């Protein structure tokens, strides 16, 4: 697989995964058209309402105005994300509409997971379960709250129990002595194992739990037919993923008011 194809597949998984999360929520919407995907979560948090530029826009000025009008009509903060180098004209149109570059999110890819996924290396005592009922789902949400310092009210709206019924989406919880301590998630599309929600509670960090939760999701992706894995990394997580063999394949540039 060429680098360009890996990037295209990773892009598509990112867009589709955010759309999956949005579709699971109440009153949410996803709109596609002419190189732009609007993902509206209905929550008053900018990073949960995204205008993705998926390919070069035929009419950047008009389409960016449309995205702004759409989110403003719903009285929601939002961001625009575009892969670095994809559409310079769109970036100029975004800034002309009063949005400004804020940061870039690295997109990492693990190529050929059949060869690059090691045998399971699970820290002693860690048991990883797939959330298949409301109780385990609640543990996953609890771990997201603790790992990402997210308000519980937001996590409970962002992560809907409807995700339990989504094909090719799995939520995982890591337990030590019966207590939830870590989490990760898999959303598989385009034969890509999209890795999300990797984290652990602060008191158990630096013990390899996050790495184990990541490898578990990658391995499950391989089992259901994925050929590469991808994720969007935080600054804290990026060195860990690079040590695991992931490499930065793209940068998603963020624009906001």
N, C-alpha and C positions, 0 to 999 in steps of 0.2 A: 504494500500500500504506500502510495506517495505521501509526502508531507502535506501537500495541498488537500488530498482526500481525507487525511486524518483530521486536519483543521476543520474541513467542511463538516465532517461527521460530528466532531466535538461541538462545533457551533450548533448544529441541529439538535443535539442532545440537550444542550443548555437551554435553548429556546423551548424545546418540547417539555423539558422537566419543569421549568417555571410555569408553563401553561398547564401542566398536570396539577401542580400545586394550586394554581388559581382555580381551575375547574372544580376542585374538590371543595372549595369554600362556598359560602352563601352569597348570592348576589354578585358573583364575580363574572368576568367576561374576558374572552380572548378574541381579538380581531386581526385578520391577516389581509394584506393587500399591497401589491407592487413594491415588495422589498422591505416592508415594515410590519412588525407584529406588535400589537398593543396588548399588554397583559395587565389587567386591572384586578386587584385583590379586594377592593372596597375597604381597605384598612388605611388609616391616616399615616402611613409610613412610606417615604419616597421609594425605598429600594424594593418595596412590594408592588409598586406600580411602575412598569417599565415599558418604554418604547424601544424595542430592539430594531436596529437596522440590520436586516438579514442579507441584503445584497445591495449594490449601488441603486440609488433611488432615481427614477426617471424624472421626477419633478421635486427636488429636495425642498425648495422654499415652501411650496404648497403643502407638501406632506408633513413637514415639521410643524407648520401652522395648524394643520388638522390634528396632529397628536396633542399639541398644547391645548387646543380648544376642547378636545375630547376629555382630557383629565381635568381641565378647569371646570367643565360642565358638571363633573361629578364632585367638584370641590376637594380634589385629592392632590397631595404632593406627588411628584413623580421624578424619574430620571430618564435620560436617553442613553443607551449603550450602543457602541459601534466598535467592531474589531479594528484595531490599529491598522491603517493602510487599506481598509476596505473601500472607503468612500470619502475622499477629501472634500468633495463638493458638499456632501451632506454635513460634514463637520463645520464648514463655513456657514451653511444655512442655519445650523443649530445656534451658533454664536451670534449670528445676525438677528436671531429671534430673542436674544437676551439671556440665553443659557450659557453657562461657563463650564469649562473643564474643571473637574474636581479631583479625580484620581483614576488609576487604572487597576483593574482586577486581572491577575495573571490566570490564564487558562492552561492547565497542565494536562499532558497526555502520557499514558503508558502504552507503548506499542506492543503488539503481539503478546497479549496476556497469557496465551498458551505457553509461551517460553519464559516469560518474565515474572510470572507469579510463583514465589517460592512455596515450599511445603509449609503447612500451617505452623506458625510460631506464636502460640497463644501463651501469654504470661500465666504463671502458676495460679490456679484457682479461678481464672476467668472463664465464665460460661457465657456464650453468645447465643441468644435466642431471637428468632424472628417473631415480631409482634403479630399475632393472629387473632387477638381478642382485645376488648376494650381495656382490660387491666394492663396488659403488656404495652398497648398503645399509650396509655397514660404514663407508664414508666418512660417511654421514649420521649414524650413531650416534657416530662420532668427533667430528663437529662439535657434536652435542648435548652431549657430555661437555665439550668445550672451551668452548663458548659459555655454558653454564649452570653450569659448575664442578660437574658431577655426577659422582659416582663411576662409573667405567667398568662395574663389576660391576652397578650398579643400572640404568644405561642399557641394558645388554645384556639385562637381564631385562624391563625396561619396554617396550622396543622390540623386538618379535619379528620375525624374517624372514617370518613368516606375513602380515605387513602387505603384502608385495609382491603377494599374491594377493587382497587386499580390493578389490572394485569401488568406484570413486569415492573411493579413497584414493590419494594420490600423495606420495612423499617426494622432495625435491629437494636437490641438492648444487651449490653454487657453487664453481667452480675458477678459480684464477689461475695461469697458467703450469703447468697440470697438477696443482697442489696444492689439495686441498680447503680452503676458507676460510670457508664459510658454508652455512647450511641453512634450509629451511622445509618445511612440509607442508600438504597440502590434504586435508580430509575433507569431502566434499560430501553433505549430507542436507537434506531439506525445501527444496530449491532454494536453499540457503545454502552459500556457499563458506566453510567453517570453516578459519581459518588458524591453524596451530600450528607449534611448534618453530622459530620465526624467531630466528636468531642468527648470530653470526660469531665467529671467534677474536679474542681481545683485541687482538692486534697489528694487526688490519685494521679496527678499529672507526673510526667517524666518516669513512667513505669512501663511504657510501651503499649498502653491500652489503646490509644488512638491509632497507632500503626496496626495493631491487631484487628481493630474494628474496620479499618480501611481494607486490609487484605481479605477479610471475610467477605466484604461487599464485592471486591474485585473477583474473588473466587466464585461467588454465586453468579456474578455476571457471566463468567466463562461457562458455568454449568448450563446456563440458559441460552448460549449461543453468541455471546458478545466476543468481539475480536480485539478491541482496544478498550481502555478505560480513560475517563476524563474527569476533571474536577476544576473548580475555581477556588484558588487558595487564598487564605489569609496570610498576612506577613508572618504570623507565628507558625502557621502550618507549613508554609512553603519549603523551608529547609528540610523538614521531615520527609515530605513527599519527594523532593529531589534525591534525598538519600535512598529512598525506596526504588528509584529508577524512573519516576515521572520526570518529564522535561517540559519547560515552558514552550508552548507551541504558538501562543497568541497573547495579546493584551486587549482587554475590553475597556475602552475609554468611556468614562462616565461624564455626563454633562447634566447640570442641574441649575436651578435658579439660585 
